[in-house]
């Protein structure tokens, strides 16, 4: 009781649509504003995707990520910034020849997937370990691709957050840890409730969290209506937590959340009512072994790797 819990807000993602929530942040200004508001509501960390303002689809464009990060820092927010590297991993088998990429394929080289991380050097970036069906597409993250991305992420002085969607992803994490690709202590995010992956239920979370390498710092979250039940369970099992419009657009059954900050406010209330304490951004940095916040437009202007544990 009373331990500090990091609450992350996943602001927009690459799958949630405006027809699901009319206030979904799309432009860099909207995403940055949502991140700042989430921080004011109690989120110590914000997980950020970029969206193409014209198509509203996920994007890897450096100029979009740069504007998002700079706007957050120029607003004076000290939230821990976690940039996604998930875009660029989808493959859609073509018809009639499945060896040719079809519409919706975004698959690119690992170097392109983390170019914005190397340029901006955020506090954290996500690193997906899943190869799985994702509705009509296949998400591909091979050991070789993950290894190359991890090498470049560490070289940039950024802490990778390993995203586990199923038990096989945990096996890959352990293998790559043994090979020296990953460094202790690991930062792990357990993703529950994605179709064709680990379901958002107590058995899945208890199993996956029990099998993590010793000393791992971990969190978990559930998709859709399981967002808040999984938040409570993750806290009870000793993990950190996440909410946000990337994962869920409802504050309660049938009622859309006002915005990301609304979801954060409910998450904070749940943790505090359970007897927990929400970590501030500075406390989150201490927990994660990150450098202290020094202000400025973006961390790319500081020395890479300074203060990172492991």
C-alpha positions as CSV (number, residue, x, y, z in Angstrom):
1,X,0.0,0.0,0.0
2,X,1.2,3.5,-0.8
3,X,3.8,2.5,-3.4
4,X,4.1,4.9,-6.4
5,X,2.3,3.8,-9.5
6,X,3.1,5.2,-13.0
7,X,0.0,6.0,-15.0
8,X,0.6,6.3,-18.7
9,X,-1.9,7.9,-21.1
10,X,-2.0,6.5,-24.6
11,X,-3.3,9.5,-26.4
12,X,-4.4,8.5,-29.9
13,X,-2.8,5.3,-31.3
14,X,-3.2,4.4,-34.9
15,X,-6.5,2.4,-35.0
16,X,-9.0,4.5,-33.1
17,X,-11.2,6.5,-35.4
18,X,-13.0,9.8,-35.3
19,X,-16.3,8.1,-35.9
20,X,-15.7,6.2,-32.6
21,X,-14.8,9.4,-30.7
22,X,-15.3,12.8,-32.3
23,X,-12.7,14.3,-30.1
24,X,-9.9,11.9,-31.0
25,X,-6.7,13.9,-31.3
26,X,-5.3,13.8,-34.9
27,X,-3.2,16.9,-35.6
28,X,0.1,17.4,-33.8
29,X,-1.4,20.4,-31.9
30,X,-4.4,18.3,-30.8
31,X,-2.1,15.4,-29.7
32,X,0.2,17.6,-27.8
33,X,-2.6,19.4,-26.1
34,X,-4.2,16.1,-25.1
35,X,-0.8,15.0,-23.7
36,X,-0.4,18.1,-21.7
37,X,-3.9,17.9,-20.3
38,X,-3.4,14.2,-19.4
39,X,-0.3,15.2,-17.5
40,X,-2.2,17.8,-15.6
41,X,-4.8,15.2,-14.7
42,X,-2.2,12.8,-13.2
43,X,-0.5,10.9,-16.0
44,X,3.3,10.7,-15.4
45,X,3.9,9.4,-18.9
46,X,2.3,9.8,-22.3
47,X,2.5,7.3,-25.1
48,X,2.4,9.0,-28.5
49,X,1.6,8.0,-32.1
50,X,1.7,10.5,-35.0
51,X,-1.3,10.8,-37.3
52,X,-1.3,12.2,-40.9
53,X,-3.6,15.2,-40.5
54,X,-5.1,14.7,-44.0
55,X,-5.7,10.9,-44.0
56,X,-6.0,10.6,-40.2
57,X,-3.9,7.4,-40.5
58,X,-0.8,6.5,-38.4
59,X,2.4,8.1,-39.7
60,X,6.1,7.8,-39.2
61,X,6.8,11.3,-40.4
62,X,9.6,13.0,-38.4
63,X,8.1,16.5,-38.8
64,X,4.9,15.3,-37.1
65,X,6.6,13.7,-34.2
66,X,8.9,16.7,-33.9
67,X,6.0,19.1,-33.7
68,X,4.2,17.0,-31.1
69,X,7.2,16.7,-28.8
70,X,8.2,20.3,-29.1
71,X,4.7,21.5,-28.4
72,X,4.5,19.4,-25.2
73,X,7.8,20.8,-24.0
74,X,7.1,24.3,-25.0
75,X,3.9,24.1,-22.9
76,X,6.1,23.5,-19.9
77,X,5.0,19.9,-19.4
78,X,7.5,17.5,-17.8
79,X,5.6,14.3,-18.6
80,X,7.7,11.3,-19.6
81,X,7.5,11.0,-23.4
82,X,7.1,7.5,-24.9
83,X,7.1,7.5,-28.7
84,X,5.6,4.6,-30.6
85,X,7.6,2.6,-33.1
86,X,4.7,0.3,-34.0
87,X,3.9,1.9,-37.3
88,X,5.6,0.2,-40.3
89,X,5.1,-3.4,-39.2
90,X,1.9,-4.4,-41.0
91,X,1.7,-6.7,-44.0
92,X,-1.4,-7.5,-46.1
93,X,-1.0,-10.5,-48.4
94,X,-2.1,-9.5,-51.9
95,X,-4.6,-11.4,-54.0
96,X,-4.3,-13.5,-56.0
97,X,-0.6,-13.7,-55.1
98,X,-0.1,-13.5,-51.3
99,X,3.7,-13.0,-51.7
100,X,3.0,-9.5,-53.1
101,X,2.0,-6.8,-50.6
102,X,-1.6,-5.7,-50.8
103,X,-3.4,-2.5,-49.8
104,X,-2.8,-1.6,-46.2
105,X,0.8,-2.8,-46.1
106,X,3.1,-0.5,-44.1
107,X,6.0,-2.9,-43.7
108,X,9.4,-1.0,-43.8
109,X,12.9,-1.6,-42.6
110,X,13.7,-1.5,-38.9
111,X,15.8,1.6,-39.5
112,X,12.9,3.6,-40.9
113,X,10.7,2.5,-38.0
114,X,12.9,4.1,-35.4
115,X,14.3,7.0,-37.4
116,X,12.2,9.5,-35.4
117,X,13.5,8.0,-32.1
118,X,17.1,8.4,-33.2
119,X,16.4,12.0,-34.2
120,X,14.3,13.1,-31.2
121,X,15.7,10.9,-28.4
122,X,12.5,10.7,-26.2
123,X,12.6,9.3,-22.7
124,X,11.1,6.0,-23.8
125,X,9.9,4.3,-27.0
126,X,7.8,1.3,-27.5
127,X,9.3,-1.9,-29.1
128,X,6.7,-4.4,-30.2
129,X,7.7,-8.1,-30.0
130,X,4.5,-9.5,-31.6
131,X,4.1,-11.3,-34.9
132,X,0.4,-12.0,-35.2
133,X,-2.8,-11.7,-37.0
134,X,-4.4,-8.2,-36.7
135,X,-7.8,-8.2,-38.3
136,X,-7.1,-8.5,-42.1
137,X,-3.4,-7.7,-41.7
138,X,-0.4,-9.5,-40.2
139,X,1.9,-7.7,-37.8
140,X,5.5,-8.7,-38.3
141,X,8.3,-8.3,-35.8
142,X,11.1,-10.8,-36.5
143,X,13.9,-11.4,-34.0
144,X,16.3,-9.9,-36.5
145,X,14.2,-6.8,-36.9
146,X,13.7,-6.4,-33.1
147,X,17.4,-6.8,-32.6
148,X,18.3,-4.1,-35.0
149,X,15.7,-1.7,-33.6
150,X,16.8,-2.4,-30.0
151,X,20.5,-1.8,-30.9
152,X,19.7,1.6,-32.4
153,X,17.3,2.6,-29.6
154,X,19.9,1.9,-26.9
155,X,22.6,3.7,-28.9
156,X,20.3,6.7,-28.9
157,X,20.1,6.7,-25.1
158,X,16.4,5.8,-25.1
159,X,14.8,3.2,-22.9
160,X,12.8,0.6,-24.9
161,X,9.4,-0.4,-23.5
162,X,8.9,-4.0,-24.6
163,X,5.3,-4.6,-25.7
164,X,4.1,-8.2,-25.0
165,X,0.9,-9.2,-26.7
166,X,1.0,-12.9,-25.9
167,X,3.2,-15.6,-24.2
168,X,5.4,-16.1,-27.2
169,X,6.5,-12.5,-27.1
170,X,7.7,-13.1,-23.5
171,X,9.8,-16.0,-24.8
172,X,11.4,-13.8,-27.4
173,X,12.1,-11.2,-24.7
174,X,13.9,-13.7,-22.6
175,X,15.9,-15.1,-25.6
176,X,17.0,-11.7,-26.7
177,X,17.9,-10.8,-23.1
178,X,20.1,-13.9,-22.9
179,X,21.8,-12.9,-26.2
180,X,22.6,-9.5,-24.7
181,X,20.2,-7.6,-27.0
182,X,18.1,-6.3,-24.1
183,X,19.6,-4.8,-20.9
184,X,18.4,-5.3,-17.4
185,X,16.2,-4.0,-15.8
186,X,13.6,-4.5,-18.5
187,X,10.7,-2.2,-19.0
188,X,7.7,-4.3,-20.1
189,X,4.1,-3.4,-21.1
190,X,1.6,-6.3,-21.1
191,X,-1.1,-5.7,-23.7
192,X,-4.4,-7.6,-23.1
193,X,-7.5,-7.9,-25.1
194,X,-6.3,-7.4,-28.7
195,X,-8.1,-9.8,-31.0
196,X,-6.0,-13.0,-31.7
197,X,-3.7,-12.2,-28.7
198,X,-3.8,-12.7,-24.9
199,X,-7.3,-12.0,-23.6
200,X,-8.0,-9.4,-21.0
201,X,-8.7,-11.6,-18.1
202,X,-7.1,-12.3,-14.7
203,X,-5.6,-15.6,-15.7
204,X,-3.7,-14.1,-18.6
205,X,-2.3,-11.2,-16.6
206,X,-1.4,-13.3,-13.6
207,X,0.5,-15.8,-15.8
208,X,2.4,-13.2,-17.9
209,X,3.3,-11.1,-14.9
210,X,4.5,-14.1,-13.0
211,X,6.9,-15.1,-15.8
212,X,8.8,-11.8,-16.2
213,X,12.6,-11.7,-15.7
214,X,13.4,-10.7,-12.1
215,X,13.7,-7.0,-11.5
216,X,11.6,-6.1,-14.5
217,X,9.6,-2.9,-14.2
218,X,6.2,-3.7,-15.8
219,X,2.8,-2.4,-16.5
220,X,-0.3,-3.7,-18.2
221,X,-3.5,-2.5,-19.8
222,X,-6.8,-3.8,-21.2
223,X,-8.5,-2.9,-24.4
224,X,-12.1,-1.6,-24.6
225,X,-14.4,-2.3,-21.6
226,X,-11.5,-4.2,-19.9
227,X,-9.5,-1.0,-19.5
228,X,-10.4,-0.3,-15.9
229,X,-10.7,-3.9,-14.6
230,X,-7.2,-4.6,-15.9
231,X,-6.0,-1.3,-14.4
232,X,-7.2,-2.4,-11.0
233,X,-5.7,-5.9,-11.4
234,X,-2.4,-4.7,-12.7
235,X,-2.1,-2.4,-9.6
236,X,-3.0,-5.3,-7.2
237,X,-0.3,-7.5,-8.8
238,X,2.4,-4.8,-8.4
239,X,2.4,-3.3,-11.9
240,X,2.0,0.1,-13.4
241,X,-1.1,1.1,-15.4
242,X,-2.3,2.7,-18.6
243,X,-5.5,4.4,-20.0
244,X,-6.2,6.5,-23.0
245,X,-8.3,6.9,-26.2
246,X,-5.9,4.6,-28.0
247,X,-7.3,1.7,-26.0
248,X,-10.8,2.7,-25.0
249,X,-13.2,5.6,-25.8
250,X,-15.7,5.0,-23.0
251,X,-15.7,6.4,-19.4
252,X,-18.5,4.0,-18.4
253,X,-20.9,1.7,-20.2
254,X,-22.4,3.6,-23.2
255,X,-20.9,6.9,-22.2
256,X,-18.0,8.4,-24.2
257,X,-15.1,9.8,-22.3
258,X,-14.9,13.6,-22.5
259,X,-11.3,13.3,-23.5
260,X,-8.0,11.6,-22.5
261,X,-7.8,13.6,-19.3
262,X,-11.2,12.2,-18.3
263,X,-9.9,8.6,-18.5
264,X,-6.8,9.6,-16.6
265,X,-8.9,11.2,-13.8
266,X,-10.9,8.0,-13.4
267,X,-7.7,5.9,-13.4
268,X,-6.1,8.1,-10.7
269,X,-9.3,7.9,-8.6
270,X,-9.3,4.0,-8.9
271,X,-5.7,3.7,-7.8
272,X,-6.1,6.1,-5.0
273,X,-9.3,4.4,-3.8
274,X,-7.5,1.1,-3.8
275,X,-4.9,2.7,-1.5
276,X,-2.2,3.5,-4.0
277,X,-0.3,6.7,-4.9
278,X,0.2,8.1,-8.4
279,X,3.8,8.8,-9.4
280,X,4.7,12.3,-10.6
281,X,6.8,12.6,-13.7
282,X,10.0,13.1,-11.6
283,X,9.1,10.0,-9.5
284,X,8.4,8.0,-12.7
285,X,11.9,9.0,-14.0
286,X,13.5,7.8,-10.8
287,X,11.6,4.5,-10.9
288,X,12.6,3.9,-14.5
289,X,16.2,5.1,-14.1
290,X,15.7,8.0,-16.6
291,X,17.6,11.3,-16.5
292,X,16.1,14.1,-14.6
293,X,13.9,16.5,-16.6
294,X,15.9,19.6,-17.6
295,X,13.3,21.5,-19.7
296,X,13.7,22.7,-23.2
297,X,12.0,21.9,-26.5
298,X,13.1,18.3,-26.8
299,X,15.5,15.8,-25.3
300,X,17.4,15.6,-28.6
301,X,19.4,18.6,-27.4
302,X,20.8,16.7,-24.5
303,X,23.5,14.1,-24.2
304,X,22.2,10.7,-25.3
305,X,22.0,8.0,-22.7
306,X,22.9,10.3,-19.7
307,X,21.7,8.6,-16.6
308,X,20.0,5.6,-18.1
309,X,20.1,2.5,-15.9
310,X,21.3,-0.7,-17.4
